Amino acid sequence: MEFDKARDIFGMYVFDRRAMKERLPQHIFNDLLASIEGGQKLDSALADMVASAMKEWALSKGATHWTHWFHPRTELTAEKHMSFMSKDETGMPIESFKGKELIQSEPDASSLPSGGIRSTFEARGYSAWDPSSPAFIMMSKKGGTLCIPSVFISYDGTPLDLKTPLLKAVDAVETRAMRILKLFGNRGLKWAHVTVGAEQEYFLIDNAVAKDRLDLRYCGRTILGCPPPKGQQMEDHYFGSIPSRVLAFMEDVERDLYRLGV
């Protein structure tokens, strides 16, 4: 049985800098990097060029739809799928994706938590493209969806998601890190980036068993139950052999993550 090498599939479904450089003119690529790294505003002409390149890249990978992918206050992700398919003046089908659609969408906020900050009839919500996170494709059996990482805010700019406060916190930490580093003599410093590591532990539960646990189904975590039959009193379950079923799951997850550049 042959398998693709990890380096050959890594990031294949991510519109990363490598894909941007291949599909964007050099000056557009430079302007986009300035927006990503320096926070410069994207004008409509630049957005149209990026949207066109992103669309062609996504179609070449088999994508049929696009969505603004954001994190409302449900601890889940949210998305509103839109088709690339449209019609021209003669009624013939064409694929279309414009800069204004890339930059902003209005998925409606009436069905998502707001913390009681506005009434239902005022529940306009806007998702806005976050260019600091690369777009990616979630593949399915019959196609795929171009996911555009976004923030989610109300009509008056109030954050309705979990990412906007995170971006503000990151900006605050980076700004103060620059000030501190310059106090120590690093006058030529131009930027400081904050990073965070992924969680190293997770728990696998058989699907049939998980369906019988209401706390797992509705809360996504263990609330009730007995202590595990094998705890951490001894070291016999560390560095042990991995059951074949668990190993197969981990290998599938790992390869899918490679394709998404993780």
HUGIJO-V699686 format. One record per run of one state. SS is the DSSP state (H for helix, E for strand, C for the rest). FROM is the first residue (numbers start at 1). TO is the last residue. If there is no record, write none. Layout:
ss | from | to
SS | FROM | TO
SS | FROM | TO
This chain:
ss | from | to
C | 1 | 5
H | 6 | 9
C | 10 | 13
E | 14 | 14
C | 15 | 16
H | 17 | 23
C | 24 | 25
H | 26 | 38
C | 39 | 43
H | 44 | 60
C | 61 | 64
E | 65 | 70
C | 71 | 71
E | 72 | 72
C | 73 | 77
E | 78 | 79
C | 80 | 81
E | 82 | 83
C | 84 | 84
E | 85 | 87
C | 88 | 92
E | 93 | 95
C | 96 | 98
H | 99 | 103
E | 104 | 105
C | 106 | 119
H | 120 | 122
C | 123 | 124
E | 125 | 129
C | 130 | 135
E | 136 | 140
C | 141 | 142
E | 143 | 154
C | 155 | 158
E | 159 | 159
C | 160 | 160
E | 161 | 161
C | 162 | 162
H | 163 | 183
C | 184 | 206
H | 207 | 211
C | 212 | 213
H | 214 | 219
C | 220 | 243
H | 244 | 259
C | 260 | 262
